[in-house]
């Protein structure tokens, strides 16, 4: 199994870098080894499915075998060039008890403590994932601890990742992502 992040790994953010990405060679390697080595190739991305498909349009000649979008909270198989949601994965997420309304409660509670999160663009929002920017304003430790406590109280997982301005993110910020605990 070969997995690749999408943005800034498989797909350069800047259009002028795309001709030098090596995508043609990678696709040729995958095509020539899928059968002989029983390879399965897929993307794992923070982007939602529609964003991933839009970003790669005209850049790739073939879909991968699967796309795990929204940081894996949504999983789709590509079978005969048709995108099919994995019912087993969807049922697992639904059984986890995740509720988007709990994320809203967390964000409201954070604001009461003077912590303001900026919602990220639609490309990074999902059915089971909500993504925000946290702009650094001093020591982040106490803020992150409160976010982790609230997430645990509301049965939600929270992840913090330093933003990448090279991929269009703001400098001096973190991605704060809320998703199912499973």
C-alpha positions in Angstrom: 0.0 0.0 0.0 1.3 3.4 -1.0 -0.2 6.5 0.7 0.5 10.1 -0.1 -0.5 13.4 1.4 -2.0 15.6 -1.3 -1.1 19.2 -0.7 2.6 20.0 -1.0 3.5 16.3 -1.3 1.7 14.8 -4.2 0.5 18.1 -5.5 2.6 21.3 -5.4 0.6 24.3 -4.1 2.2 26.7 -6.6 1.2 26.2 -10.2 4.6 27.1 -11.5 6.1 24.1 -9.6 3.7 21.6 -11.1 5.8 20.9 -14.3 8.7 19.9 -12.1 6.8 17.7 -9.7 7.6 14.3 -11.3 3.9 13.4 -11.5 4.4 11.7 -14.9 7.1 9.5 -13.6 5.2 8.7 -10.5 2.1 7.7 -12.4 4.1 5.6 -14.8 5.8 3.8 -11.9 2.5 3.1 -10.2 0.9 1.9 -13.4 3.8 -0.4 -14.2 3.8 -1.9 -10.6 0.1 -2.0 -9.6 -0.4 -5.4 -11.1 3.0 -7.0 -10.7 3.5 -5.9 -7.1 -0.2 -5.7 -6.1 0.1 -2.1 -5.2 -2.8 -0.1 -3.8 -2.3 3.7 -4.0 -4.2 6.4 -2.2 -4.3 10.0 -1.0 -4.7 10.9 2.6 -5.6 14.6 2.8 -6.9 17.3 5.1 -8.9 18.6 2.1 -12.5 17.5 1.5 -13.2 15.2 -1.5 -14.5 17.9 -3.8 -11.5 20.1 -3.1 -9.1 17.2 -3.7 -10.8 16.4 -7.0 -10.8 20.0 -8.1 -7.1 20.6 -7.2 -6.0 17.5 -9.2 -8.1 18.1 -12.3 -5.8 18.4 -15.3 -2.8 17.4 -13.1 -3.3 13.6 -13.0 -4.3 11.1 -15.6 -5.7 8.5 -13.2 -7.4 8.5 -9.9 -5.8 6.6 -7.0 -7.4 3.5 -5.6 -8.8 5.4 -2.6 -9.1 8.9 -1.2 -9.1 9.4 2.6 -10.3 13.0 2.7 -10.8 15.3 5.7 -7.9 13.7 7.5 -9.4 10.2 7.0 -12.8 11.0 8.5 -14.3 10.4 5.0 -13.1 7.4 2.9 -13.9 6.7 -0.7 -12.8 3.8 -2.9 -12.3 4.4 -6.7 -13.7 1.4 -8.5 -13.9 1.4 -12.3 -13.2 5.2 -12.2 -16.3 5.7 -10.0 -16.0 7.2 -6.6 -17.8 5.1 -3.9 -18.1 6.0 -0.3 -17.0 3.2 2.1 -20.2 2.3 4.0 -18.1 0.4 6.6 -16.1 3.5 7.3 -19.1 5.8 7.4 -20.8 3.4 9.8 -17.7 3.4 12.1 -17.7 7.2 12.2 -21.4 7.4 12.9 -21.1 4.8 15.7 -18.4 6.9 17.3 -21.0 9.4 18.5 -19.4 12.4 16.9 -21.7 15.4 16.6 -20.8 18.6 14.8 -23.0 20.5 17.3 -20.4 19.5 20.0 -17.7 21.3 18.0 -19.9 24.4 18.0 -20.3 24.2 21.8 -16.5 23.9 22.2 -15.9 27.0 20.0 -18.4 29.0 22.0 -16.9 27.9 25.3 -13.4 28.9 24.0 -14.6 32.3 23.2 -15.8 32.7 26.8 -12.1 32.2 27.8 -10.8 34.7 25.2 -9.7 32.1 22.7 -11.0 32.9 19.2 -10.7 30.4 16.4 -11.0 31.5 12.8 -12.9 29.0 10.6 -10.8 27.8 7.6 -12.1 27.8 4.1 -14.7 25.4 2.8 -12.0 23.2 1.1 -11.0 22.0 4.6 -14.4 21.4 6.2 -16.1 18.0 6.1 -19.1 16.1 7.3 -17.1 14.9 10.3 -14.3 17.4 10.5 -14.2 21.1 11.4 -11.0 23.1 10.9 -10.0 26.4 12.3 -7.0 28.7 12.5 -5.5 29.5 15.9 -3.3 32.6 15.6 -0.4 32.5 18.0 -0.6 35.3 20.6 2.0 34.3 23.2 2.2 31.0 25.1 0.0 28.4 23.5 0.2 25.8 26.2 -2.7 26.9 28.3 -4.9 27.4 25.3 -4.1 24.0 23.8 -4.7 22.3 27.2 -8.1 23.9 27.4 -9.0 22.9 23.9 -7.9 19.3 24.7 -10.0 19.3 27.9 -13.1 20.6 26.2 -12.7 18.2 23.3 -12.5 15.3 25.7 -15.5 16.6 27.6 -17.6 16.6 24.4 -16.2 13.3 23.0 -14.3 15.0 20.1 -10.7 14.6 19.1 -8.6 17.8 18.5 -5.4 18.0 16.5 -2.9 20.9 16.3 -0.6 21.4 13.4 1.7 24.3 12.7 0.4 26.1 9.6 2.4 26.0 6.3 2.5 29.4 4.6 3.9 27.6 1.6 0.5 25.9 1.2 -1.4 29.1 1.6 -1.8 29.1 5.4 -1.3 32.2 7.5 2.1 32.6 9.2 2.4 32.2 13.0 -0.8 30.1 13.2 -1.9 26.5 13.9 -4.6 24.4 12.3 -7.0 23.3 15.0 -9.0 20.3 13.7 -12.0 18.7 15.5 -13.1 15.2 14.4 -14.4 11.9 15.7 -12.3 10.2 18.4 -12.1 7.0 16.3 
